[in-house]
Amino acid sequence: MAEYVVDYSEVAGKKAECIEGCGMCCLCQPEVLPSERAYFKENHPRDLVRTKGPEPYTALALKKGCGSCVFLNGDRRCRVYGHRTTYCRQYPYHLYASDRVQVELDLSCRGLWTGRGASALDEAKAVVAAASDRLSEAVKDASAVYEEFYANARAAGVMADSSMLRMSVSEHLDDFTDLGFISQILALSDSDSEMSISGALRGAAYDINDLNDAARAAAMESLSSEDPVNLPVYCGEDLSWNIFSAAESEIVWHVLDGDGNLERKGSAPPQSIRINVPNDEGRKVLADYIRVLNGRDSFLGSVYWLIDADGYADDMANAYYGSMATAVLDILWRTALLDRFFGTGFGARGIRDAVIFYDMDRLDAPAIGAFV
């Protein structure tokens, strides 16, 4: 009997299709677990590497150090499919451990948007069952981290009831698609005292230039890495792998090919990318994604990480609502970026593709829990 609770709410009622020729998951560099290394050491010793960064791990090599997995062939099929790693098998399911386990979907996978495929709930349960031993240990460790965070937050006087924060956002999902409301949330979240979401009004006046500056600052940070491996990838409607990098004077669009080469396709000044108001269908897609974020333990865990990193100076309500508003601005800016290069617009199509562009980065954000 498992010693932890599993929340499947995000996957319930969903379907997951693996689209032939996509290969988006093969751009991730999965950890190779100790039990899996013998096969690769014996058969493909040169293709096991140690990743860079503060927490290196044993992984499969990427083509030219920044492309797809070395085992992805020219038809975007895996050459070692029968021996693919645990994390390859788990995609697009992410298992987040806090004081419970929550299964989250990587919405950068286009196969989650088609309405076709296998039951996501059935697949998620199989993934959880296969990871049972690792999850037990992870929940034990993460629970201790969460208890320490709660104690620190109470001592600093910034603690709030997370269920009430989530309830407040769920009651204002449509409001979070309104630029006036977003502007007021951002202003209130910067105050020294605990904010109330009721202090923000839908349809309030706002300075579009200020919002553009805030949106650009939030989005540009993720585009500024010098290492292509760390840059966000947009899987296009034609299944192309599109990478955007940012410098002070331009945003450059590259397409990554199957051999790990980057081909420059275009560029634009950052100031030319300007957010716009989504149409009604676009707002529906955006509100639905805000609902997903609001239900994710990893999003809450990332807010906790920010509070801890800032020395418990911000009230939890301010940090949570402010983080949600910042996420919405990031999505709207990416919507504008994709419209600039692909003409995707500001309706359901444009917002959907901005979420596809954004969600993998969202799931990679630091949090006090752990993905297993």
C-alpha positions, 0 to 999 in steps of 0.5 A: 500500500502506497504511503502517499496520496496521489492527485490525478485531477489534472489528467482526469478526462484527458487523452494523450496522443504521441504524434508521429514525427514530433520528437519534442520530448527528445529535446529534453535530456533525461536522467539515466537512473542507476538501474538503466546505466548498464545497458548504455555502458555496455552498448553505447558508452560514448552516449552517456554524459554528465550534464552541466550546471549546479546539480549535474546528473548522468544523462543521454548525450545530445547531438552536437551538445544542443540538439535532440537525443543522439538516439533519435533517427532521421525519421524522428524515431528512437533507435533504442526504444525498447531500452529508453529511460524511465523519464522518456517513458514518463513523458508527458507526465510529470510527478511532483512530490510535496506532502503528496504526489501530483501528476501534471501534464506537460502541455508543451506536448502537442499530443495533449491538444488533439483530443485523441489517443489513450486515456491520460488517467490510465497512463498516469496511473501506470507511470505512478505505479512504476515509480512507486519506490522512488515516490515514497522516498521523494514524498518523505524528503519533500514533506520535511522541506515543506514543513520547514518552509511552513515553520519559516513562513509562520515565524516571518508572519507571511503565512497564508492558507494556500487553499484560500489563495487558490479558491480566490484565483478560481473565482477570478479566472476570467478576471486574470485575462483582463489587462486592467485587472492584471495591472492592479494585481501587479501593483498590489502585490508590490505593496508591503502589506498583505493584499486582497484580490478583491482590491483589483477591478476588472476593466480598470485603466492601465498603462499598456507601455508599463505592461509591455515593459513588465511582460518583456522583462519576464519573458526576455530573461528566459530567452537570454541564455548563451547555451541553446540547451537552456533556451525555450523551444516552441514546437510549431504547428508543422512540428518544427523545433523553433528556438528564440534567443534574446540580446539587447537589440534583437530577438533571433529565431532559429530552427533546430534540425535533426542533426543538431544544427541551428538555422537562423530564420529571422529576427525582430527588435524586442520593443516590436513585440507588444502584447494585445488583448485576446479575443473571446475565444483566446480568453477562454483558452487562457482562463482554462490554462490559469485554472490548470496553473492554479491547481498545480502543486508545482506552481505553488511550490515555485511560489514558495521557492521565491518566498524562501529565496527572498528571505520571507519578505513577501506575504504569501498572498502577494507572492501567489497572486503576483506570480499568477499575473506575471505568468499571464503576462509572459504567455501574452508576450509569447503570444505576440512573439509567435504572432510576429513570426508565425501569424498565429494571432490573439485568438484560441490558436495564438493562446494555445500555441503560446501555452505550448511554448511556455509550459515546459519552461513553467514546469522547469521553474525551481520549486521547493518540492521535487519532480520524480 
